[in-house]
Amino acid sequence: MGVILGIGGGIAAYKAAELARALMEHGLAVQPVMTAAAQEFVKPLTFTALTGRRTLTEMFAGEGAISHIKVAQENEAMVIAPATADLMARFAAGIADDLLTTMYLAFTGPVVIAPAMNVNMWRHAATQRNVAELRARGHIFVEPTEGALACGMVGPGRLAEPKRIAEAVLAVLRTKRDLEGETVLVTAGPTQEPVDPVRFLSNRSSGKMGYAVAEAAARRGARVVLVSGPAGLPDPAGVRVIRVRTAAEMRDAVLAEFDAATIVVKAAAVADYRPRQAADHKIKKSGAGMTLELEATPDILAEIGRRKGARLVVGFAAETEDAEDEARRKLEAKNCDMVVGNLIDKAFAADDNEVVLVTRAGATRLPRMPKRDVADRIFDHLLALR
């Protein structure tokens, strides 16, 4: 398999060499394509020596007038790293004024984009509008990370680690695109219900399963919205993330996105109860005990089940015992199409999981496997219900 590696003009261009090596270690043929600005940071010879393929830099450089078409047709994926604000703006606008932007328009396969730039440039409304446009086309984004930038500022803008970018490329190459045209709404992580400005009620959910589901849906071609409680995990590539804290905030965010969704996966561990009245100030410790009056939080899954229409809805049942029985009960009570049952001692904070998939047709037990693989099996079984 071949991959076009498009290298934009930024200080992070040197990291593209490590990315090229990582892709090649997985048996991929890498065709480097550099913008003029990129060549100010790294010489084309670097990538030619690494990949064994001549680095392409100019539209008319002895390769023929339609070389951009030929290269686009010969490769299965395109990755842009680093993707500068200027480069993404030209992609979004359909401007083809050099070899890389022209090749982008001629390429019809999956595109992975790894931005890197100054924090203010990344946050600028124009850049975010261009990112939204490229996401809408189905392109996978590997978000920039936070840290000290070359300009001296601190914040999001650093190129993601080459290993992570390579994993995103490998994922789109090996994944079937059977969710194209779908909008998948996923919830993940715990909620936090405030007791006072310092304390809250919560649970041990890591959010890893929900994030794995969101990543799997994006790899398979869906437009994905992830409503996440405080999980502390990086945004999955190619996914729009809405961060919330409480069960009420999660309900509002889910309902705001619900109409556009065709599949809903409720993997979040939403708190069942919250303090009836949160204190305005920190409650001081005293020698006496303290009683909290609790009230039920909104049952988001039940509300979705009542309003689901033709949508497919997946719930989760994290239990200390009888996971399959509870999953079956929840399937009927909440009007789900599938409920994923698991025992919490085998799930929380772990990178793998052992689950049972319960539908009205029966139950399927899966052996312990990485949560990423569990997520794919969930979609395999869910799509078979249609």
C-alpha positions as CSV (number, residue, x, y, z in Angstrom):
1,M,0.0,0.0,0.0
2,G,1.1,3.5,-0.7
3,V,0.7,6.7,1.3
4,I,1.2,10.3,0.1
5,L,3.0,12.3,2.8
6,G,2.3,16.0,2.3
7,I,4.7,18.2,4.3
8,G,3.7,21.8,5.1
9,G,5.9,24.7,5.9
10,G,6.4,24.8,9.7
11,I,9.1,24.1,12.3
12,A,7.4,20.7,12.9
13,A,8.3,19.7,9.3
14,Y,11.4,17.9,10.7
15,K,9.0,15.5,12.6
16,A,7.6,14.4,9.3
17,A,10.8,12.4,8.8
18,E,10.0,10.4,11.9
19,L,6.5,9.9,10.6
20,A,7.8,8.6,7.2
21,R,9.9,6.1,9.0
22,A,7.0,4.9,11.2
23,L,4.8,4.4,8.2
24,M,7.5,2.4,6.4
25,E,8.0,0.2,9.5
26,H,4.5,-0.9,8.9
27,G,5.2,-1.9,5.3
28,L,3.8,1.2,3.6
29,A,5.4,2.8,0.6
30,V,5.7,6.6,1.3
31,Q,5.7,9.2,-1.4
32,P,6.9,12.6,0.0
33,V,5.4,15.8,-1.4
34,M,6.7,19.1,0.0
35,T,5.5,22.6,-0.3
36,A,7.9,25.4,-1.1
37,A,7.7,26.6,2.5
38,A,8.4,23.2,3.9
39,Q,11.7,23.2,2.0
40,E,12.8,26.2,4.0
41,F,12.9,23.9,7.1
42,V,13.9,20.5,5.8
43,K,15.6,19.6,2.5
44,P,13.8,17.3,0.1
45,L,16.9,15.0,0.1
46,T,16.1,14.0,3.7
47,F,12.8,12.4,2.6
48,T,14.2,11.0,-0.6
49,A,16.9,9.2,1.4
50,L,14.4,7.9,4.0
51,T,11.7,6.7,1.7
52,G,13.7,5.7,-1.4
53,R,11.3,7.8,-3.5
54,R,12.2,11.1,-5.0
55,T,10.5,13.9,-3.1
56,L,8.1,15.8,-5.3
57,T,8.2,19.5,-5.0
58,E,7.1,21.2,-8.2
59,M,4.1,20.8,-10.5
60,F,6.3,20.7,-13.7
61,A,9.6,19.0,-12.8
62,G,10.1,16.3,-15.4
63,E,7.3,14.0,-14.2
64,G,4.8,15.0,-16.9
65,A,1.9,17.5,-16.8
66,I,-0.4,15.2,-15.0
67,S,1.9,13.7,-12.5
68,H,-0.4,14.9,-9.7
69,I,-3.2,12.7,-11.1
70,K,-0.9,9.7,-11.5
71,V,0.5,9.9,-7.9
72,A,-3.0,10.4,-6.5
73,Q,-4.3,7.3,-8.3
74,E,-1.3,5.1,-7.2
75,N,-1.7,5.7,-3.4
76,E,-4.4,4.5,-1.0
77,A,-4.1,7.3,1.6
78,M,-2.9,10.9,2.1
79,V,-1.5,12.3,5.3
80,I,-0.7,16.0,5.7
81,A,1.9,16.6,8.5
82,P,2.5,19.3,9.5
83,A,-0.7,20.9,8.2
84,T,-0.3,24.7,8.5
85,A,-3.1,27.2,8.7
86,D,-2.4,28.4,5.2
87,L,-2.4,24.8,3.8
88,M,-5.7,23.9,5.4
89,A,-7.2,27.2,4.2
90,R,-6.2,26.3,0.6
91,F,-7.6,22.8,1.0
92,A,-10.9,24.1,2.4
93,A,-11.3,26.7,-0.4
94,G,-10.3,24.2,-3.2
95,I,-7.3,26.4,-4.2
96,A,-4.8,24.4,-6.3
97,D,-1.8,26.6,-6.7
98,D,1.1,24.2,-6.1
99,L,1.7,20.4,-6.4
100,L,0.4,19.4,-3.0
101,T,-2.9,21.3,-3.2
102,T,-3.5,20.2,-6.7
103,M,-2.8,16.6,-5.7
104,Y,-5.2,16.9,-2.8
105,L,-8.0,17.8,-5.2
106,A,-7.2,14.9,-7.4
107,F,-7.0,12.4,-4.5
108,T,-10.2,10.4,-3.7
109,G,-9.0,8.2,-0.8
110,P,-9.0,8.9,3.0
111,V,-7.1,12.0,4.1
112,V,-5.5,12.3,7.6
113,I,-4.6,15.9,8.7
114,A,-2.2,16.7,11.5
115,P,-2.1,20.4,12.2
116,A,0.7,22.4,13.8
117,M,0.9,26.1,14.3
118,N,0.9,29.0,16.8
119,V,-1.8,28.6,19.4
120,N,-3.5,31.8,18.4
121,M,-3.5,30.7,14.7
122,W,-5.0,27.4,15.7
123,R,-7.8,29.0,17.8
124,H,-8.6,31.7,15.2
125,A,-12.2,31.5,13.9
126,A,-11.0,31.3,10.3
127,T,-8.8,28.3,11.1
128,Q,-11.6,26.5,13.0
129,R,-14.0,27.2,10.2
130,N,-11.6,25.6,7.7
131,V,-11.1,22.6,10.1
132,A,-14.9,22.2,10.3
133,E,-15.2,22.2,6.5
134,L,-12.5,19.6,6.2
135,R,-14.0,17.4,8.9
136,A,-17.3,17.6,7.1
137,R,-15.6,16.1,4.0
138,G,-14.8,13.1,6.2
139,H,-11.1,13.9,6.7
140,I,-9.5,12.5,9.9
141,F,-7.8,15.0,12.2
142,V,-5.1,14.2,14.6
143,E,-5.4,17.1,16.9
144,P,-2.4,19.2,17.9
145,T,-1.2,18.7,21.5
146,E,-0.6,21.3,24.2
147,G,2.8,22.4,25.3
148,A,5.6,25.0,24.7
149,L,5.7,26.1,21.1
150,A,8.6,27.3,19.0
151,C,7.2,30.9,19.2
152,G,7.6,30.9,23.0
153,M,3.8,30.6,23.7
154,V,2.2,27.7,25.5
155,G,-1.0,26.0,24.4
156,P,-2.4,23.7,21.7
157,G,-0.5,23.8,18.5
158,R,2.3,21.2,18.7
159,L,2.3,18.5,16.1
160,A,0.9,15.2,17.5
161,E,3.5,12.5,18.0
162,P,4.4,10.8,14.8
163,K,3.5,7.4,16.2
164,R,0.0,8.6,16.9
165,I,-0.3,10.1,13.4
166,A,0.9,6.8,11.9
167,E,-1.7,4.9,13.9
168,A,-4.4,7.1,12.4
169,V,-3.2,6.4,8.9
170,L,-3.0,2.7,9.5
171,A,-6.5,2.7,11.0
172,V,-8.1,4.3,7.9
173,L,-6.2,1.9,5.6
174,R,-7.4,-1.2,7.3
175,T,-10.9,-0.2,8.2
176,K,-14.0,-0.8,6.2
177,R,-16.0,2.4,5.5
178,D,-19.5,1.0,6.2
179,L,-20.6,4.0,8.3
180,E,-20.3,6.6,5.6
181,G,-23.4,8.8,5.5
182,E,-24.1,8.0,9.2
183,T,-24.0,10.5,12.1
184,V,-22.9,8.8,15.3
185,L,-23.5,10.4,18.6
186,V,-21.4,8.9,21.4
187,T,-21.3,9.7,25.1
188,A,-18.3,8.8,27.3
189,G,-16.7,9.2,30.7
190,P,-18.2,9.9,34.1
191,T,-20.2,12.9,35.2
192,Q,-19.4,15.0,38.3
193,E,-22.3,16.2,40.4
194,P,-21.2,19.1,42.7
195,V,-21.6,19.0,46.4
196,D,-19.9,22.4,46.8
197,P,-17.4,24.3,44.7
198,V,-14.7,21.9,45.7
199,R,-16.3,18.4,46.1
200,F,-18.5,16.3,43.8
201,L,-20.1,12.9,43.4
202,S,-18.7,10.8,40.6
203,N,-17.6,7.3,39.6
204,R,-14.5,5.5,38.4
205,S,-15.3,5.5,34.6
206,S,-12.2,6.3,32.6
207,G,-14.1,7.1,29.4
208,K,-11.8,4.8,27.4
209,M,-14.6,2.6,26.0
210,G,-16.6,5.5,24.8
211,Y,-13.6,7.1,23.2
212,A,-12.8,3.8,21.4
213,V,-16.3,3.7,20.1
214,A,-16.0,7.3,18.7
215,E,-12.7,6.5,17.1
216,A,-14.1,3.3,15.5
217,A,-17.0,5.2,14.1
218,A,-14.8,7.9,12.6
219,R,-12.5,5.3,11.1
220,R,-15.5,3.6,9.5
221,G,-16.5,6.8,7.8
222,A,-19.1,8.3,10.1
223,R,-19.5,11.9,11.1
224,V,-19.0,11.6,14.9
225,V,-20.0,13.8,17.8
226,L,-18.6,12.8,21.2
227,V,-20.2,14.2,24.4
228,S,-17.6,13.6,27.1
229,G,-17.6,13.9,30.8
230,P,-14.3,14.7,32.6
231,A,-12.3,11.8,31.2
232,G,-8.9,13.5,30.7
233,L,-8.3,11.8,27.4
234,P,-7.1,13.4,24.1
235,D,-9.7,14.1,21.5
236,P,-10.1,11.1,19.1
237,A,-8.9,11.8,15.6
238,G,-11.7,13.0,13.3
239,V,-14.3,13.5,16.0
240,R,-16.0,16.6,17.2
241,V,-15.9,16.7,21.0
242,I,-18.3,18.5,23.4
243,R,-17.1,18.5,26.9
244,V,-19.5,18.6,29.8
245,R,-19.4,18.0,33.6
246,T,-22.8,17.2,35.0
247,A,-25.6,14.8,34.0
248,A,-27.8,17.8,33.2
249,E,-25.2,19.3,30.9
250,M,-24.7,15.9,29.2
251,R,-28.5,15.6,28.6
252,D,-28.6,19.1,27.1
253,A,-25.7,18.4,24.8
254,V,-27.1,15.0,23.7
255,L,-30.5,16.4,22.9
256,A,-28.9,19.3,21.0
257,E,-27.2,16.8,18.7
258,F,-29.9,14.2,18.7
259,D,-31.9,15.2,15.7
260,A,-28.9,14.9,13.3
261,A,-27.9,11.5,14.7
262,T,-28.6,8.2,13.0
263,I,-26.9,6.1,15.6
264,V,-26.6,6.8,19.4
265,V,-24.1,5.0,21.6
266,K,-24.5,5.8,25.3
267,A,-21.3,4.6,26.8
268,A,-21.1,7.3,29.5
269,A,-21.3,6.3,33.2
270,V,-23.8,9.0,34.1
271,A,-24.2,9.6,37.8
272,D,-27.6,8.2,39.0
273,Y,-28.0,10.7,41.8
274,R,-26.9,14.3,42.6
275,P,-27.1,16.5,45.7
276,R,-30.5,18.1,45.8
277,Q,-28.8,21.4,46.7
278,A,-25.1,22.2,46.1
279,A,-23.6,24.5,48.6
280,D,-22.4,27.9,47.3
281,H,-19.3,27.8,49.4
282,K,-16.9,25.1,50.6
283,I,-18.5,23.1,53.3
284,K,-16.2,23.2,56.3
285,K,-15.2,20.1,58.1
286,S,-16.6,19.7,61.6
287,G,-16.6,17.0,64.2
288,A,-20.2,16.1,63.4
289,G,-21.3,13.8,60.6
290,M,-23.0,15.2,57.5
291,T,-26.1,14.0,55.6
292,L,-26.6,14.7,51.9
293,E,-30.0,14.7,50.4
294,L,-29.9,13.2,46.9
295,E,-32.2,13.3,43.9
296,A,-32.2,11.3,40.7
297,T,-30.4,12.7,37.7
298,P,-32.1,12.8,34.2
299,D,-32.3,9.3,32.6
300,I,-30.8,10.2,29.3
301,L,-30.9,6.7,27.8
302,A,-34.6,6.3,28.6
303,E,-35.4,9.6,27.1
304,I,-33.5,8.8,23.9
305,G,-35.3,5.4,23.8
306,R,-38.7,7.1,23.9
307,R,-37.7,9.4,21.0
308,K,-35.5,7.1,19.0
309,G,-37.6,6.7,15.9
310,A,-35.6,4.9,13.2
311,R,-32.3,5.5,15.0
312,L,-30.2,2.7,16.3
313,V,-29.5,3.1,20.1
314,V,-26.9,1.3,22.1
315,G,-26.7,1.4,25.9
316,F,-24.2,0.1,28.3
317,A,-24.7,-1.8,31.6
318,A,-21.7,-1.8,33.9
319,E,-22.4,-4.2,36.7
320,T,-20.8,-5.9,39.6
321,E,-22.8,-9.2,38.9
322,D,-25.2,-10.6,36.4
323,A,-24.2,-8.3,33.5
324,E,-26.1,-10.2,30.9
325,D,-29.4,-10.2,32.8
326,E,-29.1,-6.5,33.6
327,A,-28.3,-5.8,30.0
328,R,-31.4,-7.7,28.9
329,R,-33.5,-5.8,31.4
330,K,-32.1,-2.4,30.3
331,L,-32.6,-3.3,26.6
332,E,-36.4,-3.6,27.2
333,A,-36.8,-0.9,29.8
334,K,-34.9,1.7,27.8
335,N,-36.0,0.6,24.3
336,C,-32.5,0.1,23.0
337,D,-31.4,-1.9,20.0
338,M,-28.4,-3.3,21.8
339,V,-27.0,-3.1,25.3
340,V,-23.3,-3.9,26.1
341,G,-22.9,-5.6,29.4
342,N,-19.7,-5.8,31.3
343,L,-18.4,-6.4,34.9
344,I,-16.9,-3.2,36.2
345,D,-13.9,-5.1,37.8
346,K,-12.8,-6.0,34.3
347,A,-13.5,-2.6,32.6
348,F,-12.7,0.6,34.6
349,A,-9.4,2.2,33.6
350,A,-8.3,-0.9,31.6
351,D,-7.3,-0.8,28.0
352,D,-9.2,-4.0,27.2
353,N,-12.6,-5.3,28.1
354,E,-14.8,-8.5,28.2
355,V,-18.4,-7.8,27.3
356,V,-21.7,-9.4,26.2
357,L,-23.7,-7.8,23.4
358,V,-27.4,-8.2,24.1
359,T,-30.0,-7.6,21.4
360,R,-33.6,-8.9,21.0
361,A,-32.2,-11.7,18.9
362,G,-30.0,-13.0,21.7
363,A,-26.6,-12.5,23.4
364,T,-23.1,-12.7,22.1
365,R,-20.2,-13.0,24.5
366,L,-16.9,-11.6,23.3
367,P,-13.5,-12.7,24.7
368,R,-11.3,-10.2,26.4
369,M,-9.9,-7.9,23.8
370,P,-8.7,-4.3,23.4
371,K,-11.5,-1.8,23.7
372,R,-10.7,-0.6,20.2
373,D,-11.6,-4.1,18.9
374,V,-14.7,-4.2,21.1
375,A,-15.9,-1.0,19.6
376,D,-15.6,-2.5,16.1
377,R,-17.4,-5.6,17.1
378,I,-20.2,-3.4,18.5
379,F,-20.7,-1.7,15.1
380,D,-20.4,-5.1,13.3
381,H,-23.3,-6.5,15.3
382,L,-25.3,-3.2,15.3
383,L,-25.3,-2.8,11.5
384,A,-26.4,-6.4,11.1
385,L,-29.7,-5.4,12.8
386,R,-30.7,-3.2,9.9
